[in-house]
Amino acid sequence: MKAVFIFLLGLLIFGLTMFAWIWLNALGCGMNPTGCKHFTIAWTDWEALQFFIPTFALGAGLMVWGVMLRRRSK
């Protein structure tokens, strides 16, 4: 049960971080004075992405840890 909780916590953190990153990109597109019809996720924009990398890594790490705990318990 502990492994499942850790995995779900990691999934939640990773998912919320992805949502925040997409929201930030959409907000930037909406603030464009020339307007935009669609937005793209700017993975090359290091200035903003550097704030999201730690939480992406934390979420991914917790998911891996949860999977490893689950395999160890079987």
Short mmCIF file of the C-alpha atoms (twelve columns), coordinates in Angstrom:
data_MODEL
# 
_entry.id   MODEL 
# 
loop_
_atom_site.group_PDB 
_atom_site.id 
_atom_site.type_symbol 
_atom_site.label_atom_id 
_atom_site.label_alt_id 
_atom_site.label_comp_id 
_atom_site.label_asym_id 
_atom_site.label_seq_id 
_atom_site.Cartn_x 
_atom_site.Cartn_y 
_atom_site.Cartn_z 
_atom_site.pdbx_PDB_model_num 
ATOM 1  C CA . MET A 1  0.000  0.000  0.000   1 
ATOM 2  C CA . LYS A 2  2.890  2.351  0.754   1 
ATOM 3  C CA . ALA A 3  4.311  1.804  -2.747  1 
ATOM 4  C CA . VAL A 4  1.004  2.696  -4.376  1 
ATOM 5  C CA . PHE A 5  0.709  5.851  -2.259  1 
ATOM 6  C CA . ILE A 6  4.248  6.952  -3.192  1 
ATOM 7  C CA . PHE A 7  3.591  6.270  -6.869  1 
ATOM 8  C CA . LEU A 8  0.299  8.200  -6.831  1 
ATOM 9  C CA . LEU A 9  1.929  11.105 -4.998  1 
ATOM 10 C CA . GLY A 10 4.638  11.236 -7.663  1 
ATOM 11 C CA . LEU A 11 2.033  11.043 -10.404 1 
ATOM 12 C CA . LEU A 12 0.088  13.889 -8.801  1 
ATOM 13 C CA . ILE A 13 3.184  16.100 -8.493  1 
ATOM 14 C CA . PHE A 14 4.269  15.329 -12.059 1 
ATOM 15 C CA . GLY A 15 0.757  15.930 -13.399 1 
ATOM 16 C CA . LEU A 16 0.290  19.220 -11.566 1 
ATOM 17 C CA . THR A 17 3.683  20.400 -12.777 1 
ATOM 18 C CA . MET A 18 2.770  19.510 -16.367 1 
ATOM 19 C CA . PHE A 19 -0.540 21.367 -15.959 1 
ATOM 20 C CA . ALA A 20 1.269  24.438 -14.598 1 
ATOM 21 C CA . TRP A 21 3.795  24.373 -17.455 1 
ATOM 22 C CA . ILE A 22 1.029  24.138 -20.084 1 
ATOM 23 C CA . TRP A 23 -0.939 26.889 -18.320 1 
ATOM 24 C CA . LEU A 24 2.135  29.149 -18.302 1 
ATOM 25 C CA . ASN A 25 2.660  28.598 -22.038 1 
ATOM 26 C CA . ALA A 26 -1.006 29.291 -22.778 1 
ATOM 27 C CA . LEU A 27 -0.887 32.429 -20.634 1 
ATOM 28 C CA . GLY A 28 2.162  33.645 -22.545 1 
ATOM 29 C CA . CYS A 29 0.371  33.016 -25.818 1 
ATOM 30 C CA . GLY A 30 -2.685 34.904 -24.611 1 
ATOM 31 C CA . MET A 31 -0.574 37.894 -23.576 1 
ATOM 32 C CA . ASN A 32 0.937  38.149 -27.054 1 
ATOM 33 C CA . PRO A 33 -0.246 41.528 -28.413 1 
ATOM 34 C CA . THR A 34 -0.411 40.196 -31.980 1 
ATOM 35 C CA . GLY A 35 -2.705 37.383 -30.871 1 
ATOM 36 C CA . CYS A 36 -2.302 33.663 -31.385 1 
ATOM 37 C CA . LYS A 37 -4.673 30.918 -32.427 1 
ATOM 38 C CA . HIS A 38 -2.768 28.044 -30.800 1 
ATOM 39 C CA . PHE A 39 0.213  27.679 -28.536 1 
ATOM 40 C CA . THR A 40 3.139  25.323 -28.369 1 
ATOM 41 C CA . ILE A 41 4.996  24.117 -25.329 1 
ATOM 42 C CA . ALA A 42 8.337  25.890 -25.398 1 
ATOM 43 C CA . TRP A 43 10.722 23.238 -24.072 1 
ATOM 44 C CA . THR A 44 13.644 25.398 -25.218 1 
ATOM 45 C CA . ASP A 45 12.630 28.336 -22.999 1 
ATOM 46 C CA . TRP A 46 15.128 27.649 -20.225 1 
ATOM 47 C CA . GLU A 47 14.307 30.801 -18.237 1 
ATOM 48 C CA . ALA A 48 10.857 29.521 -17.310 1 
ATOM 49 C CA . LEU A 49 11.552 25.792 -17.538 1 
ATOM 50 C CA . GLN A 50 14.297 25.914 -14.900 1 
ATOM 51 C CA . PHE A 51 11.639 26.475 -12.232 1 
ATOM 52 C CA . PHE A 52 9.670  23.382 -13.289 1 
ATOM 53 C CA . ILE A 53 12.560 20.907 -13.689 1 
ATOM 54 C CA . PRO A 54 12.907 20.172 -9.936  1 
ATOM 55 C CA . THR A 55 9.238  19.282 -9.527  1 
ATOM 56 C CA . PHE A 56 9.258  17.206 -12.723 1 
ATOM 57 C CA . ALA A 57 12.255 15.330 -11.321 1 
ATOM 58 C CA . LEU A 58 10.649 14.945 -7.879  1 
ATOM 59 C CA . GLY A 59 7.454  13.519 -9.370  1 
ATOM 60 C CA . ALA A 60 9.342  11.158 -11.676 1 
ATOM 61 C CA . GLY A 61 11.617 10.061 -8.834  1 
ATOM 62 C CA . LEU A 62 8.678  9.275  -6.560  1 
ATOM 63 C CA . MET A 63 6.997  7.271  -9.317  1 
ATOM 64 C CA . VAL A 64 10.159 5.235  -9.909  1 
ATOM 65 C CA . TRP A 65 10.595 4.707  -6.172  1 
ATOM 66 C CA . GLY A 66 6.990  3.523  -5.851  1 
ATOM 67 C CA . VAL A 67 7.443  1.034  -8.707  1 
ATOM 68 C CA . MET A 68 10.688 -0.272 -7.191  1 
ATOM 69 C CA . LEU A 69 9.046  -0.705 -3.774  1 
ATOM 70 C CA . ARG A 70 6.157  -2.556 -5.405  1 
ATOM 71 C CA . ARG A 71 8.495  -4.928 -7.264  1 
ATOM 72 C CA . ARG A 72 10.539 -5.549 -4.125  1 
ATOM 73 C CA . SER A 73 7.448  -6.509 -2.110  1 
ATOM 74 C CA . LYS A 74 6.351  -9.199 -4.586  1 
# 
